Amino acid sequence: MCVLHEGTWVDAPICYLEDLFVDPACRGQGIGRRLIEDLIALARSRAWSRLYWHTREDNPARELYDEFAQADDFVRYRLQF
Ligand SMILES: CC(C)(COP(=O)(O)OP(=O)(O)OC[C@H]1O[C@@H](n2cnc3c(N)ncnc32)[C@H](O)[C@@H]1OP(=O)(O)O)[C@@H](O)C(=O)NCCC(=O)NCCS
């Protein structure tokens, strides 16, 4: 699930990957990697300016995410309504 939004310093849309989920029965077959690769290809073909996502510090999927980018030092603040 991803959402496009505007950004202060860019003209082109920013893509927020809100959730990445693969059916547990289908995991470990490269689908998660392919979904990210597909989104990157989409971002390039549509000239989006940025793609980003959040995850828990201890999420094992970070092994996969680290293949694409380095995590930055942002910290998330969240209010629940
Ligand atoms: C994260 C998720 C999308 C990965 O999907 P997937 O199809 O299983 O991932 P892939 O098969 O493409 O895995 C690619 C690499 O990721 C790593 N990886 C992915 N999930 C992992 C896990 N749970 N534990 C350890 N390594 C994992 C492996 O290094 C793997 O590399 P390999 O193929 O060389 O072994 C899937 O596990 C999922 O839906 N998890 C639950 C929801 C979730 O946590 N989403 C992320 C929220 S930010």
The ligand as a MOL file (V3000), in Angstrom:
LIG
                    3D

  0  0  0     0  0            999 V3000
M  V30 BEGIN CTAB
M  V30 COUNTS 48 50 0 0 0
M  V30 BEGIN ATOM
M  V30 1 C 8.6240 -8.2340 4.9030 0
M  V30 2 C 7.9470 -9.0960 3.8690 0
M  V30 3 C 7.0890 -8.2030 2.9840 0
M  V30 4 C 9.0190 -9.7600 3.0000 0
M  V30 5 O 8.3650 -10.4680 1.9560 0
M  V30 6 P 9.0010 -11.7890 1.3330 0
M  V30 7 O 8.3050 -12.0500 0.0420 0
M  V30 8 O 9.0090 -12.8990 2.3110 0
M  V30 9 O 10.5130 -11.3210 1.0920 0
M  V30 10 P 11.5500 -11.9250 0.0770 0
M  V30 11 O 11.2670 -13.3710 -0.1480 0
M  V30 12 O 11.6050 -11.0450 -1.1210 0
M  V30 13 O 12.8840 -11.7790 0.9170 0
M  V30 14 C 13.9920 -11.1420 0.4270 0
M  V30 15 C 15.0490 -11.0180 1.5170 0
M  V30 16 O 14.5280 -10.4040 2.6760 0
M  V30 17 C 15.0830 -10.9980 3.8410 0
M  V30 18 N 13.9290 -11.2880 4.6790 0
M  V30 19 C 12.6500 -10.9960 4.3970 0
M  V30 20 N 11.8440 -11.3170 5.4200 0
M  V30 21 C 12.6310 -11.8230 6.3570 0
M  V30 22 C 12.4000 -12.3630 7.6480 0
M  V30 23 N 11.1760 -12.4230 8.1820 0
M  V30 24 N 13.4520 -12.8090 8.3570 0
M  V30 25 C 14.6980 -12.7460 7.8240 0
M  V30 26 N 14.9760 -12.2600 6.6030 0
M  V30 27 C 13.9570 -11.8010 5.8890 0
M  V30 28 C 15.9090 -12.1610 3.4310 0
M  V30 29 O 17.2430 -11.7250 3.5600 0
M  V30 30 C 15.5920 -12.3550 1.9600 0
M  V30 31 O 16.7700 -12.5420 1.2570 0
M  V30 32 P 17.0270 -13.9150 0.4480 0
M  V30 33 O 15.9140 -14.0110 -0.5540 0
M  V30 34 O 18.3410 -13.6620 -0.1630 0
M  V30 35 O 16.9710 -14.9860 1.4920 0
M  V30 36 C 7.0920 -10.2090 4.5260 0
M  V30 37 O 7.9220 -10.9470 5.3840 0
M  V30 38 C 5.8980 -9.6800 5.3050 0
M  V30 39 O 4.8220 -9.4620 4.7450 0
M  V30 40 N 6.0700 -9.5060 6.6250 0
M  V30 41 C 5.0150 -9.0840 7.5090 0
M  V30 42 C 4.6560 -7.6380 7.3380 0
M  V30 43 C 5.8250 -6.7330 7.5680 0
M  V30 44 O 6.5810 -6.8640 8.5210 0
M  V30 45 N 5.9350 -5.7680 6.6530 0
M  V30 46 C 6.9450 -4.7830 6.7280 0
M  V30 47 C 6.4870 -3.6310 7.5410 0
M  V30 48 S 7.6310 -2.3180 7.3910 0
M  V30 END ATOM
M  V30 BEGIN BOND
M  V30 1 1 1 2
M  V30 2 1 2 3
M  V30 3 1 2 4
M  V30 4 1 2 36
M  V30 5 1 4 5
M  V30 6 1 5 6
M  V30 7 2 6 7
M  V30 8 1 6 8
M  V30 9 1 6 9
M  V30 10 1 9 10
M  V30 11 2 10 11
M  V30 12 1 10 12
M  V30 13 1 10 13
M  V30 14 1 13 14
M  V30 15 1 14 15
M  V30 16 1 15 16
M  V30 17 1 15 30
M  V30 18 1 16 17
M  V30 19 1 17 18
M  V30 20 1 17 28
M  V30 21 1 18 19
M  V30 22 1 18 27
M  V30 23 2 19 20
M  V30 24 1 20 21
M  V30 25 1 21 22
M  V30 26 2 21 27
M  V30 27 1 22 23
M  V30 28 2 22 24
M  V30 29 1 24 25
M  V30 30 2 25 26
M  V30 31 1 26 27
M  V30 32 1 28 29
M  V30 33 1 28 30
M  V30 34 1 30 31
M  V30 35 1 31 32
M  V30 36 2 32 33
M  V30 37 1 32 34
M  V30 38 1 32 35
M  V30 39 1 36 37
M  V30 40 1 36 38
M  V30 41 2 38 39
M  V30 42 1 38 40
M  V30 43 1 40 41
M  V30 44 1 41 42
M  V30 45 1 42 43
M  V30 46 2 43 44
M  V30 47 1 43 45
M  V30 48 1 45 46
M  V30 49 1 46 47
M  V30 50 1 47 48
M  V30 END BOND
M  V30 END CTAB
M  END
